[in-house]
Amino acid sequence: MSRPADPAGTIRCPAIAIAAPSSGQGKTTVTAALARLHARQGRRVRVFKCGPDFLDPCWLERASGAPVHAIDLWMTGEQDAAERLHAAAQEADLVLIEGVMGLFDGTPSLADLAQRFGLPVLAVVDASAMAGTFGALAWGLRHYRPGLPWAGVLANRVGSARHAGMLRDSLADPQDWLGALARIAPPDGADAPVPARQRAGLLPERHLGLVAAHELDDGLARLDRAADALAQTPLGQMSLDDLRERFAVPFAAPAPRAPVPPLLAGRTVAVADDAAFCFVYRANLDMLQALGARVVRFSPLGDAALPPCDAVWLPGGYPELHADRLAANTGMQASLRSHVQAGRPVWAECGGMMALFESITLADGTCKPLWGLLPGRVAMQKRLAALGPQQLDLQGHVLRGHTFHYSTCESSAPVRARTRRPQPDDRGGVIGEALYRHGSILASYFHAWFPSSPHAAASLFGAEGALRVAPDPQGATA
């Protein structure tokens, strides 16, 4: 069912951007709870994640029952964000956008996105160790930047009804109060594939972020528990008419773009898809299909060989958690080796690249063998090794994306190029991730956003002549 637009193509739909003062305040839990609360009432909810993230969208998809895409004024671009928001508004009763880090963190930030599209901001604040300061923090978030659209504030991890009353009374504007949530514990008997010390929260975490929703048998029960708690708040008790009256946003029709050229027509791209390789943007799969490719899935953990294909994509994930199974699957290793020896392309991204090295040293010092298709070794670190936006220039065609990893690598493979940061730093912005070339393998820690440059994306999978044209006019814009 599509919502009618006005003569100019503008569509109005309730929308909320969920922000916080910093990471760890409970944005994902609140966003997922709000999505689940309305979805189980039969409402159509569309959720987006601001900035690069593979794990939060897993929970947001489970909660909303609909695909979740990233939108970001830099990585995905303003045009892409406008298209996705407008399309969502056509079919949704409610649009939610979960922020990244703090409201004003990053260049661009969630605040920039909210101002660009007129999205009212809901601030989620961990109030577990504050009282009157809650009001000052809420006032600062609302007024720090003039003209920021504002929805209100939700107190998270509140200790008692009396505590909630103190927080509410601290607000300069009583209308800012959208409720309080106590700390939400997992359902009784809940289990998760992570150490017990990390199970205290409703959504458990490990070193790269949240445990993916599909890894937990009780994932939906966790979301229902959060939705039930949110239903007791003023925000959770709003009807659809209330949402429309208070949070309706006009989404203008986006400008048309040139069609994507069928640079991969007739080619089959095999995409690794299992617990070891699960960091995939849906938009990247959509772009491969728009380029004309047939996309097939395979499991390096469970399958004995590659499916028939012209190119392979090994995306990021958790090869370090599955090193024994990967090394033991000698059939898959041999199949990949034959694929490379035949000169067929492999694009290996972050965790996918890690699996191709000869060995991995885990955080406890244990060394384990890997596939050995790429010379060198990888070692897990106890702290984050790299984080942030990156871009890769391939003959003038620029792929945008990011890096986020807890390992380092050493390799003698030739470095074809290096990524750069969007903004120059004190080293000129030239220090980025290596793009290794070894036979038909292209590998990097860089996570690429394919729609930012269809020509560059096609070149990763062997499209001949993809880079011998002018740079993509429809690429992401700054």
Secondary structure, DSSP 8 states (H G I E B T S, - for coil): ------TTS-EEEEEEEEE-SSTTSSHHHHHHHHHHHHHTTT--EEEEEESS-SSHHHHHHHHHSS--EEE-IIIIIHHHHHHHHHHHHHH-SEEEEE--SSTT-SSS-HHHHHHHHT--EEEEEE-TT-STHHHHHHHHHHHSSTT--EEEEEEES---HHHHHHHHHT-SSGGGEEEE-------TT---SS-GGG-SSSS-EETTEE--GGG-TTHHHHHHHHHHHHTTSTTTT--HHHHHHHHEEEE-----------TTTT-EEEEE-BTTEEE--HHHHHHHHHTT-EEEEE-TTT-SS--S-SEEEE-EE-GGGSHHHHHH-HHHHHHHHHHHHTT--EEEETHHHHHHSSEEE-TTS-EEE---SSSSEEEE-SS--EEEEEEEEETTEEEEEEEEESEEEE--S-EEEE-B-SS--TTTT----EEEEETTEEEES-EEEGGG-HHHHHHHTT-TTTTSS---TTS---
